């Protein structure tokens, strides 16, 4: 007997979008003719059951195209991809909120979805009343809700505000209550879209533990998170969507690694014309990871030094400019921070107008083997963000291999220093 609980077969979702003509009608007669034409087209769309689309010209947009995969019972599956990749569209199809334009979705068992904070809540009703309302919407009987009521309230941590209308709840209270109801439904398939990030650290731990508990009980969880650390640690497998297409399905560690290394640029991609920079005083143009010989590379040995080379342009002098570099592992764990003010002399405090280069050298035997991302941030006096200063964020990625120590790439931890071991005992 098959244990597949979710099966997608060549699923596609097509939307028709309209575009207004950019030129204006030159005469009143032309405007009236155009208006009448739109009314006729809209009436025809309504009569034939098509969506009414505003605009003189239309085109088909495929939010998803030819997506196929299978999910086994008890799996926690991560769904990753850039914004606009089709993740939300796929979740809405899986949740039966919208139908696919083509293909087929088969789901075995009851589905509970938490796609948006407070979906299914009535603003004027209290938390108590909304537990019963939302539970009924999700398919729970009144007896089921009563049996789990105390557990839901305790999990959400809203007992003091149970009889307060939810319109007065904070976003955190909202999402805690919504997640508590959905998670205690004991569904066969639980779909969660990035809502855990709204809660505090304690609630996030409880939420993740609840997801793991559901999986151990044989239930299936589909989780969208932009935190690759959570996806890697929690999920058995992952699905990567890219531009509405299925890019990769496989073990979570492999999929997230491929996704992070592709979405993290190697050479910065800051080569756009300065004419579009809104006149910023300081602008990052390009970032490269180079070896000691000055060559741009992606993979290095732990026994090599690495330089982060930043090409920049100063339109107007920025007094007290400050830079910060963060190195993050592929699972989003921050392993190293360097600030231009760590030294007594801040090399960025008085950059001259024009083009220039900043170099940050990471000595050999600093980081353990693995995949890393570089994030850069620049600020003005006092370390405060400034709209006049470029703050690019994640800009580059590189990998480290260790071939010269016994542990090699199996070495854990953040750092890879070779320390001296001495003994005062003679052998």
C-alpha beads as a LAMMPS data file, in Angstrom:
LAMMPS data file: protein, C-alpha beads

427 atoms
426 bonds

1 atom types
1 bond types

-500.0 500.0 xlo xhi
-500.0 500.0 ylo yhi
-500.0 500.0 zlo zhi

Masses

1 110.0

Atoms # bond

1 1 1 0.000 0.000 0.000
2 1 1 1.393 3.377 -1.053
3 1 1 2.220 5.942 1.676
4 1 1 2.012 8.900 -0.733
5 1 1 -0.380 11.497 0.709
6 1 1 0.258 14.406 -1.693
7 1 1 0.762 13.907 -5.412
8 1 1 1.138 16.693 -7.976
9 1 1 1.057 15.725 -11.637
10 1 1 2.028 18.351 -14.233
11 1 1 0.291 21.101 -12.275
12 1 1 0.027 24.533 -13.866
13 1 1 -1.735 27.769 -12.944
14 1 1 -2.389 30.394 -15.586
15 1 1 -3.612 33.925 -15.030
16 1 1 -4.724 36.403 -17.665
17 1 1 -3.355 39.865 -17.072
18 1 1 -4.282 43.079 -18.845
19 1 1 -2.259 46.063 -19.996
20 1 1 -3.499 49.568 -20.593
21 1 1 -2.471 51.225 -23.821
22 1 1 0.024 53.967 -23.043
23 1 1 -1.245 56.387 -25.683
24 1 1 -4.390 58.439 -24.953
25 1 1 -7.308 58.555 -27.362
26 1 1 -6.825 61.675 -29.516
27 1 1 -10.551 62.501 -29.800
28 1 1 -13.761 62.108 -27.784
29 1 1 -15.120 59.789 -30.491
30 1 1 -12.105 57.468 -30.157
31 1 1 -12.462 57.443 -26.377
32 1 1 -16.170 56.503 -26.622
33 1 1 -15.393 53.738 -29.121
34 1 1 -12.683 52.334 -26.869
35 1 1 -14.984 52.460 -23.830
36 1 1 -17.761 50.663 -25.680
37 1 1 -15.297 48.010 -26.815
38 1 1 -14.232 47.347 -23.231
39 1 1 -17.879 46.946 -22.157
40 1 1 -18.505 44.455 -24.973
41 1 1 -15.370 42.436 -24.096
42 1 1 -16.277 42.391 -20.406
43 1 1 -19.840 41.264 -21.163
44 1 1 -18.519 38.492 -23.391
45 1 1 -16.103 37.351 -20.673
46 1 1 -18.922 37.214 -18.113
47 1 1 -21.255 35.254 -20.400
48 1 1 -18.519 32.727 -21.213
49 1 1 -17.392 32.336 -17.596
50 1 1 -14.008 33.957 -18.093
51 1 1 -12.340 36.363 -15.702
52 1 1 -12.924 40.025 -16.501
53 1 1 -9.514 41.597 -17.118
54 1 1 -8.904 45.347 -17.247
55 1 1 -6.759 46.566 -20.118
56 1 1 -6.795 46.873 -23.878
57 1 1 -4.274 44.076 -24.335
58 1 1 -4.054 40.809 -22.420
59 1 1 -1.471 38.080 -21.997
60 1 1 -1.232 34.744 -20.233
61 1 1 0.991 34.560 -17.170
62 1 1 1.950 31.130 -15.821
63 1 1 2.474 31.337 -12.053
64 1 1 3.153 27.573 -12.100
65 1 1 3.980 25.337 -15.028
66 1 1 4.435 21.545 -15.228
67 1 1 5.100 20.990 -11.510
68 1 1 5.197 17.341 -10.397
69 1 1 6.210 15.764 -7.073
70 1 1 5.126 13.284 -4.410
71 1 1 5.153 13.634 -0.607
72 1 1 5.129 10.653 1.744
73 1 1 3.131 10.386 4.966
74 1 1 5.030 11.720 7.971
75 1 1 7.439 13.855 5.923
76 1 1 8.238 17.476 6.747
77 1 1 8.826 19.108 3.374
78 1 1 10.305 22.570 2.879
79 1 1 9.191 24.772 -0.010
80 1 1 11.900 27.235 -1.055
81 1 1 12.299 29.839 -3.765
82 1 1 12.554 33.549 -4.369
83 1 1 9.590 35.897 -3.976
84 1 1 7.370 35.387 -7.020
85 1 1 8.616 31.836 -7.607
86 1 1 5.096 30.381 -7.277
87 1 1 5.222 29.120 -3.678
88 1 1 2.050 30.873 -2.522
89 1 1 0.180 29.813 -5.657
90 1 1 1.132 26.176 -5.062
91 1 1 0.050 26.378 -1.408
92 1 1 -3.316 27.836 -2.420
93 1 1 -3.831 24.962 -4.851
94 1 1 -2.843 22.410 -2.202
95 1 1 -5.217 24.122 0.245
96 1 1 -8.062 23.979 -2.314
97 1 1 -8.400 27.759 -2.271
98 1 1 -7.896 27.873 -6.037
99 1 1 -7.964 25.235 -8.768
100 1 1 -5.044 24.462 -11.089
101 1 1 -5.429 25.478 -14.738
102 1 1 -4.028 22.117 -15.770
103 1 1 -2.655 18.996 -14.177
104 1 1 -3.903 17.154 -11.122
105 1 1 -3.440 17.317 -7.344
106 1 1 -4.309 14.332 -5.158
107 1 1 -4.320 14.641 -1.352
108 1 1 -5.209 11.841 1.038
109 1 1 -6.807 12.974 4.308
110 1 1 -7.754 16.240 5.974
111 1 1 -5.796 19.420 5.207
112 1 1 -5.222 22.371 7.549
113 1 1 -3.642 25.517 6.123
114 1 1 -2.141 28.570 7.756
115 1 1 -1.299 30.813 4.821
116 1 1 -2.030 34.280 6.195
117 1 1 -2.274 35.631 9.716
118 1 1 -5.845 35.517 10.996
119 1 1 -7.445 33.902 7.944
120 1 1 -10.906 32.782 9.026
121 1 1 -11.037 35.094 12.059
122 1 1 -13.881 37.552 12.613
123 1 1 -12.574 40.870 13.879
124 1 1 -15.545 41.608 16.138
125 1 1 -15.572 38.196 17.833
126 1 1 -13.496 37.310 20.891
127 1 1 -10.584 34.899 20.950
128 1 1 -12.858 32.256 22.497
129 1 1 -15.495 32.654 19.793
130 1 1 -12.897 32.654 17.031
131 1 1 -11.432 29.367 18.254
132 1 1 -14.804 27.731 17.621
133 1 1 -15.349 29.631 14.353
134 1 1 -11.888 28.955 12.925
135 1 1 -11.944 25.336 14.094
136 1 1 -15.264 24.803 12.311
137 1 1 -13.871 26.384 9.122
138 1 1 -10.920 23.987 9.303
139 1 1 -13.277 21.020 9.639
140 1 1 -13.302 20.347 13.398
141 1 1 -16.503 19.336 15.112
142 1 1 -17.701 21.272 18.140
143 1 1 -16.896 18.292 20.348
144 1 1 -13.327 18.186 18.966
145 1 1 -12.844 21.889 19.653
146 1 1 -14.182 21.568 23.198
147 1 1 -11.826 18.650 23.840
148 1 1 -8.789 20.627 22.700
149 1 1 -9.897 24.083 23.852
150 1 1 -7.709 24.334 26.966
151 1 1 -4.696 22.982 25.058
152 1 1 -5.192 25.540 22.272
153 1 1 -5.480 28.450 24.720
154 1 1 -2.419 27.322 26.670
155 1 1 -0.368 26.888 23.482
156 1 1 -1.354 30.324 22.160
157 1 1 -0.732 31.999 25.533
158 1 1 -3.767 34.279 25.235
159 1 1 -5.746 33.174 28.329
160 1 1 -5.849 36.744 29.734
161 1 1 -7.322 38.040 26.473
162 1 1 -9.607 35.100 25.695
163 1 1 -12.779 37.216 25.908
164 1 1 -11.284 40.241 24.128
165 1 1 -12.243 40.909 20.467
166 1 1 -9.386 39.822 18.221
167 1 1 -9.364 43.210 16.489
168 1 1 -7.456 44.395 19.554
169 1 1 -4.852 41.606 19.318
170 1 1 -1.302 42.283 18.217
171 1 1 0.063 40.458 15.156
172 1 1 1.925 38.105 17.466
173 1 1 -1.219 37.191 19.411
174 1 1 -3.099 36.765 16.144
175 1 1 -0.638 34.318 14.664
176 1 1 -0.203 32.374 17.905
177 1 1 -3.935 31.758 18.125
178 1 1 -4.286 30.952 14.410
179 1 1 -1.386 28.495 14.494
180 1 1 -2.625 26.907 17.722
181 1 1 -6.048 26.172 16.214
182 1 1 -4.600 24.793 12.948
183 1 1 -1.936 22.679 14.683
184 1 1 -4.408 21.133 17.144
185 1 1 -6.751 20.113 14.360
186 1 1 -4.552 17.010 14.014
187 1 1 -4.760 17.175 10.216
188 1 1 -3.278 14.588 7.893
189 1 1 -1.551 17.426 6.014
190 1 1 -0.550 20.718 7.680
191 1 1 0.477 23.609 5.415
192 1 1 2.350 26.495 7.081
193 1 1 3.497 29.602 5.176
194 1 1 6.178 31.598 7.034
195 1 1 3.834 32.564 9.868
196 1 1 6.095 31.345 12.683
197 1 1 8.377 34.326 12.145
198 1 1 5.724 36.630 13.607
199 1 1 5.882 35.074 17.074
200 1 1 8.590 35.531 19.688
201 1 1 11.462 33.069 20.192
202 1 1 9.562 30.999 22.776
203 1 1 6.541 30.633 20.493
204 1 1 8.762 29.727 17.543
205 1 1 10.311 26.908 19.587
206 1 1 6.855 25.651 20.580
207 1 1 5.664 25.887 16.974
208 1 1 8.630 23.964 15.593
209 1 1 8.233 21.333 18.316
210 1 1 4.550 20.976 17.384
211 1 1 5.505 20.440 13.746
212 1 1 8.006 17.744 14.725
213 1 1 5.403 16.122 16.969
214 1 1 2.926 16.053 14.074
215 1 1 5.495 14.359 11.828
216 1 1 6.281 11.733 14.486
217 1 1 2.550 10.979 14.653
218 1 1 2.585 10.189 10.928
219 1 1 1.199 13.520 9.719
220 1 1 2.644 15.433 6.797
221 1 1 3.835 19.041 7.020
222 1 1 4.571 21.395 4.121
223 1 1 6.541 24.378 5.390
224 1 1 7.557 27.607 3.650
225 1 1 10.411 29.438 5.337
226 1 1 13.024 31.884 4.112
227 1 1 15.234 30.714 6.965
228 1 1 17.334 28.006 5.367
229 1 1 18.621 26.962 8.787
230 1 1 15.094 26.036 9.870
231 1 1 14.400 24.283 6.571
232 1 1 17.593 22.215 6.739
233 1 1 17.221 21.307 10.409
234 1 1 13.501 20.538 10.352
235 1 1 12.733 19.157 6.898
236 1 1 13.538 15.750 5.479
237 1 1 13.156 16.909 1.894
238 1 1 12.609 20.160 0.016
239 1 1 11.017 21.469 -3.171
240 1 1 12.667 24.374 -4.996
241 1 1 10.489 26.524 -7.262
242 1 1 12.065 29.008 -9.648
243 1 1 9.946 31.267 -11.829
244 1 1 6.943 28.943 -11.567
245 1 1 8.982 25.907 -12.630
246 1 1 10.121 22.978 -10.520
247 1 1 13.858 23.408 -10.140
248 1 1 14.779 20.585 -7.758
249 1 1 13.245 18.005 -5.407
250 1 1 15.434 16.081 -2.985
251 1 1 16.999 15.951 0.482
252 1 1 16.570 19.281 2.248
253 1 1 20.313 19.855 2.768
254 1 1 21.070 19.386 -0.953
255 1 1 18.185 21.535 -2.179
256 1 1 18.817 24.421 0.226
257 1 1 22.535 24.339 -0.528
258 1 1 21.880 24.625 -4.267
259 1 1 19.315 27.355 -3.724
260 1 1 21.548 29.424 -1.448
261 1 1 24.616 29.121 -3.654
262 1 1 22.667 30.195 -6.741
263 1 1 20.768 33.057 -5.135
264 1 1 23.954 34.363 -3.543
265 1 1 25.982 36.153 -6.211
266 1 1 29.711 35.526 -6.584
267 1 1 30.667 38.891 -8.049
268 1 1 28.073 41.156 -6.515
269 1 1 25.966 42.050 -9.558
270 1 1 26.233 45.738 -8.679
271 1 1 27.242 46.817 -12.169
272 1 1 24.178 48.925 -12.992
273 1 1 24.602 52.467 -14.269
274 1 1 25.219 55.153 -11.665
275 1 1 22.486 57.203 -13.341
276 1 1 19.885 55.071 -11.535
277 1 1 21.299 55.350 -8.027
278 1 1 19.088 58.285 -6.937
279 1 1 22.211 60.350 -6.265
280 1 1 23.492 58.330 -3.309
281 1 1 26.713 59.630 -1.786
282 1 1 28.198 56.132 -1.410
283 1 1 27.470 53.282 -3.801
284 1 1 28.769 49.684 -3.952
285 1 1 29.459 48.774 -7.591
286 1 1 30.886 45.262 -7.423
287 1 1 31.967 42.648 -4.883
288 1 1 34.387 39.817 -5.626
289 1 1 35.949 37.002 -3.613
290 1 1 39.624 36.677 -4.607
291 1 1 42.550 34.466 -3.680
292 1 1 46.023 35.687 -2.691
293 1 1 46.975 35.973 -6.361
294 1 1 44.024 38.248 -7.140
295 1 1 41.985 35.666 -9.082
296 1 1 38.201 35.534 -8.599
297 1 1 37.167 32.083 -7.365
298 1 1 34.300 30.301 -5.704
299 1 1 36.078 27.415 -3.942
300 1 1 39.116 27.782 -1.689
301 1 1 41.243 25.685 0.630
302 1 1 41.092 26.375 4.364
303 1 1 44.873 26.944 4.082
304 1 1 44.430 29.929 1.747
305 1 1 43.723 33.511 2.657
306 1 1 40.638 35.073 1.085
307 1 1 39.993 38.716 0.208
308 1 1 36.596 40.352 -0.133
309 1 1 37.177 43.102 -2.706
310 1 1 34.593 45.885 -2.923
311 1 1 34.577 48.406 -5.768
312 1 1 32.716 51.578 -4.829
313 1 1 31.856 55.069 -6.020
314 1 1 31.703 58.168 -3.792
315 1 1 29.613 60.988 -5.225
316 1 1 29.954 63.197 -2.148
317 1 1 32.284 62.710 0.800
318 1 1 30.682 60.795 3.699
319 1 1 32.271 61.707 7.043
320 1 1 32.480 58.836 9.520
321 1 1 31.394 56.192 6.991
322 1 1 31.347 52.775 8.660
323 1 1 31.301 49.285 7.158
324 1 1 30.282 45.927 8.569
325 1 1 30.875 42.476 7.061
326 1 1 29.025 39.369 8.246
327 1 1 29.926 35.799 7.270
328 1 1 27.033 33.344 7.460
329 1 1 26.960 29.586 6.978
330 1 1 24.610 28.039 4.425
331 1 1 22.110 27.380 7.254
332 1 1 21.943 31.135 8.034
333 1 1 24.026 30.822 11.214
334 1 1 26.175 33.922 11.769
335 1 1 29.774 32.783 12.314
336 1 1 31.856 35.931 11.994
337 1 1 31.483 39.722 12.094
338 1 1 34.050 42.348 11.141
339 1 1 33.602 46.119 11.532
340 1 1 35.723 48.815 9.899
341 1 1 35.939 50.428 13.351
342 1 1 37.461 47.343 14.998
343 1 1 40.846 48.958 14.429
344 1 1 41.829 52.297 15.919
345 1 1 42.040 53.740 12.405
346 1 1 38.780 53.442 10.446
347 1 1 39.902 53.205 6.819
348 1 1 36.460 54.342 5.576
349 1 1 36.150 57.490 7.684
350 1 1 37.289 59.900 4.965
351 1 1 36.918 58.331 1.489
352 1 1 37.614 60.714 -1.381
353 1 1 35.126 61.415 -4.168
354 1 1 35.342 59.062 -7.136
355 1 1 35.933 55.350 -7.620
356 1 1 37.896 53.223 -5.183
357 1 1 38.441 49.738 -3.758
358 1 1 38.036 48.312 -0.257
359 1 1 39.786 45.034 0.637
360 1 1 38.955 42.841 3.630
361 1 1 41.399 39.965 4.154
362 1 1 40.316 36.761 5.907
363 1 1 43.463 34.885 7.006
364 1 1 44.009 31.227 6.241
365 1 1 42.817 28.680 8.803
366 1 1 40.042 30.982 10.027
367 1 1 36.802 29.220 9.021
368 1 1 35.877 25.532 8.982
369 1 1 35.038 23.764 5.696
370 1 1 31.621 24.552 4.259
371 1 1 29.582 27.001 2.202
372 1 1 29.422 30.648 3.252
373 1 1 27.725 33.904 2.310
374 1 1 29.033 37.430 2.725
375 1 1 26.742 40.264 3.802
376 1 1 27.874 43.899 3.644
377 1 1 26.290 46.890 5.311
378 1 1 27.435 50.505 5.389
379 1 1 26.187 53.293 7.630
380 1 1 26.861 56.871 8.675
381 1 1 27.881 58.382 11.969
382 1 1 26.829 56.364 14.990
383 1 1 26.175 53.251 12.882
384 1 1 22.675 54.434 11.926
385 1 1 21.159 53.482 8.517
386 1 1 21.202 56.281 5.976
387 1 1 19.172 56.474 2.745
388 1 1 22.132 58.273 1.197
389 1 1 24.431 55.283 1.728
390 1 1 24.265 51.980 -0.171
391 1 1 23.496 48.993 2.066
392 1 1 23.639 45.972 -0.265
393 1 1 23.176 43.050 2.180
394 1 1 24.064 39.561 0.871
395 1 1 26.491 40.010 -1.990
396 1 1 28.791 37.011 -2.435
397 1 1 29.302 33.348 -1.651
398 1 1 32.241 30.950 -1.403
399 1 1 33.113 27.402 -0.338
400 1 1 35.996 26.075 1.757
401 1 1 37.582 22.614 1.611
402 1 1 40.057 21.107 4.091
403 1 1 42.437 18.528 2.603
404 1 1 45.409 18.959 4.921
405 1 1 44.124 17.850 8.330
406 1 1 43.024 14.372 9.490
407 1 1 39.425 15.453 10.079
408 1 1 39.239 17.241 6.727
409 1 1 35.754 18.322 5.641
410 1 1 34.229 16.369 8.537
411 1 1 35.515 19.007 10.943
412 1 1 32.644 20.749 12.738
413 1 1 32.442 24.060 14.540
414 1 1 32.928 27.577 13.229
415 1 1 36.699 27.821 13.070
416 1 1 39.505 25.719 11.618
417 1 1 42.576 27.009 13.440
418 1 1 45.472 24.586 13.953
419 1 1 46.466 25.173 17.563
420 1 1 49.720 24.155 19.218
421 1 1 49.538 21.128 21.531
422 1 1 52.435 20.859 23.997
423 1 1 53.249 18.618 26.908
424 1 1 55.858 18.873 29.646
425 1 1 55.970 15.098 30.018
426 1 1 58.889 13.416 28.303
427 1 1 58.190 10.206 26.462

Bonds

1 1 1 2
2 1 2 3
3 1 3 4
4 1 4 5
5 1 5 6
6 1 6 7
7 1 7 8
8 1 8 9
9 1 9 10
10 1 10 11
11 1 11 12
12 1 12 13
13 1 13 14
14 1 14 15
15 1 15 16
16 1 16 17
17 1 17 18
18 1 18 19
19 1 19 20
20 1 20 21
21 1 21 22
22 1 22 23
23 1 23 24
24 1 24 25
25 1 25 26
26 1 26 27
27 1 27 28
28 1 28 29
29 1 29 30
30 1 30 31
31 1 31 32
32 1 32 33
33 1 33 34
34 1 34 35
35 1 35 36
36 1 36 37
37 1 37 38
38 1 38 39
39 1 39 40
40 1 40 41
41 1 41 42
42 1 42 43
43 1 43 44
44 1 44 45
45 1 45 46
46 1 46 47
47 1 47 48
48 1 48 49
49 1 49 50
50 1 50 51
51 1 51 52
52 1 52 53
53 1 53 54
54 1 54 55
55 1 55 56
56 1 56 57
57 1 57 58
58 1 58 59
59 1 59 60
60 1 60 61
61 1 61 62
62 1 62 63
63 1 63 64
64 1 64 65
65 1 65 66
66 1 66 67
67 1 67 68
68 1 68 69
69 1 69 70
70 1 70 71
71 1 71 72
72 1 72 73
73 1 73 74
74 1 74 75
75 1 75 76
76 1 76 77
77 1 77 78
78 1 78 79
79 1 79 80
80 1 80 81
81 1 81 82
82 1 82 83
83 1 83 84
84 1 84 85
85 1 85 86
86 1 86 87
87 1 87 88
88 1 88 89
89 1 89 90
90 1 90 91
91 1 91 92
92 1 92 93
93 1 93 94
94 1 94 95
95 1 95 96
96 1 96 97
97 1 97 98
98 1 98 99
99 1 99 100
100 1 100 101
101 1 101 102
102 1 102 103
103 1 103 104
104 1 104 105
105 1 105 106
106 1 106 107
107 1 107 108
108 1 108 109
109 1 109 110
110 1 110 111
111 1 111 112
112 1 112 113
113 1 113 114
114 1 114 115
115 1 115 116
116 1 116 117
117 1 117 118
118 1 118 119
119 1 119 120
120 1 120 121
121 1 121 122
122 1 122 123
123 1 123 124
124 1 124 125
125 1 125 126
126 1 126 127
127 1 127 128
128 1 128 129
129 1 129 130
130 1 130 131
131 1 131 132
132 1 132 133
133 1 133 134
134 1 134 135
135 1 135 136
136 1 136 137
137 1 137 138
138 1 138 139
139 1 139 140
140 1 140 141
141 1 141 142
142 1 142 143
143 1 143 144
144 1 144 145
145 1 145 146
146 1 146 147
147 1 147 148
148 1 148 149
149 1 149 150
150 1 150 151
151 1 151 152
152 1 152 153
153 1 153 154
154 1 154 155
155 1 155 156
156 1 156 157
157 1 157 158
158 1 158 159
159 1 159 160
160 1 160 161
161 1 161 162
162 1 162 163
163 1 163 164
164 1 164 165
165 1 165 166
166 1 166 167
167 1 167 168
168 1 168 169
169 1 169 170
170 1 170 171
171 1 171 172
172 1 172 173
173 1 173 174
174 1 174 175
175 1 175 176
176 1 176 177
177 1 177 178
178 1 178 179
179 1 179 180
180 1 180 181
181 1 181 182
182 1 182 183
183 1 183 184
184 1 184 185
185 1 185 186
186 1 186 187
187 1 187 188
188 1 188 189
189 1 189 190
190 1 190 191
191 1 191 192
192 1 192 193
193 1 193 194
194 1 194 195
195 1 195 196
196 1 196 197
197 1 197 198
198 1 198 199
199 1 199 200
200 1 200 201
201 1 201 202
202 1 202 203
203 1 203 204
204 1 204 205
205 1 205 206
206 1 206 207
207 1 207 208
208 1 208 209
209 1 209 210
210 1 210 211
211 1 211 212
212 1 212 213
213 1 213 214
214 1 214 215
215 1 215 216
216 1 216 217
217 1 217 218
218 1 218 219
219 1 219 220
220 1 220 221
221 1 221 222
222 1 222 223
223 1 223 224
224 1 224 225
225 1 225 226
226 1 226 227
227 1 227 228
228 1 228 229
229 1 229 230
230 1 230 231
231 1 231 232
232 1 232 233
233 1 233 234
234 1 234 235
235 1 235 236
236 1 236 237
237 1 237 238
238 1 238 239
239 1 239 240
240 1 240 241
241 1 241 242
242 1 242 243
243 1 243 244
244 1 244 245
245 1 245 246
246 1 246 247
247 1 247 248
248 1 248 249
249 1 249 250
250 1 250 251
251 1 251 252
252 1 252 253
253 1 253 254
254 1 254 255
255 1 255 256
256 1 256 257
257 1 257 258
258 1 258 259
259 1 259 260
260 1 260 261
261 1 261 262
262 1 262 263
263 1 263 264
264 1 264 265
265 1 265 266
266 1 266 267
267 1 267 268
268 1 268 269
269 1 269 270
270 1 270 271
271 1 271 272
272 1 272 273
273 1 273 274
274 1 274 275
275 1 275 276
276 1 276 277
277 1 277 278
278 1 278 279
279 1 279 280
280 1 280 281
281 1 281 282
282 1 282 283
283 1 283 284
284 1 284 285
285 1 285 286
286 1 286 287
287 1 287 288
288 1 288 289
289 1 289 290
290 1 290 291
291 1 291 292
292 1 292 293
293 1 293 294
294 1 294 295
295 1 295 296
296 1 296 297
297 1 297 298
298 1 298 299
299 1 299 300
300 1 300 301
301 1 301 302
302 1 302 303
303 1 303 304
304 1 304 305
305 1 305 306
306 1 306 307
307 1 307 308
308 1 308 309
309 1 309 310
310 1 310 311
311 1 311 312
312 1 312 313
313 1 313 314
314 1 314 315
315 1 315 316
316 1 316 317
317 1 317 318
318 1 318 319
319 1 319 320
320 1 320 321
321 1 321 322
322 1 322 323
323 1 323 324
324 1 324 325
325 1 325 326
326 1 326 327
327 1 327 328
328 1 328 329
329 1 329 330
330 1 330 331
331 1 331 332
332 1 332 333
333 1 333 334
334 1 334 335
335 1 335 336
336 1 336 337
337 1 337 338
338 1 338 339
339 1 339 340
340 1 340 341
341 1 341 342
342 1 342 343
343 1 343 344
344 1 344 345
345 1 345 346
346 1 346 347
347 1 347 348
348 1 348 349
349 1 349 350
350 1 350 351
351 1 351 352
352 1 352 353
353 1 353 354
354 1 354 355
355 1 355 356
356 1 356 357
357 1 357 358
358 1 358 359
359 1 359 360
360 1 360 361
361 1 361 362
362 1 362 363
363 1 363 364
364 1 364 365
365 1 365 366
366 1 366 367
367 1 367 368
368 1 368 369
369 1 369 370
370 1 370 371
371 1 371 372
372 1 372 373
373 1 373 374
374 1 374 375
375 1 375 376
376 1 376 377
377 1 377 378
378 1 378 379
379 1 379 380
380 1 380 381
381 1 381 382
382 1 382 383
383 1 383 384
384 1 384 385
385 1 385 386
386 1 386 387
387 1 387 388
388 1 388 389
389 1 389 390
390 1 390 391
391 1 391 392
392 1 392 393
393 1 393 394
394 1 394 395
395 1 395 396
396 1 396 397
397 1 397 398
398 1 398 399
399 1 399 400
400 1 400 401
401 1 401 402
402 1 402 403
403 1 403 404
404 1 404 405
405 1 405 406
406 1 406 407
407 1 407 408
408 1 408 409
409 1 409 410
410 1 410 411
411 1 411 412
412 1 412 413
413 1 413 414
414 1 414 415
415 1 415 416
416 1 416 417
417 1 417 418
418 1 418 419
419 1 419 420
420 1 420 421
421 1 421 422
422 1 422 423
423 1 423 424
424 1 424 425
425 1 425 426
426 1 426 427
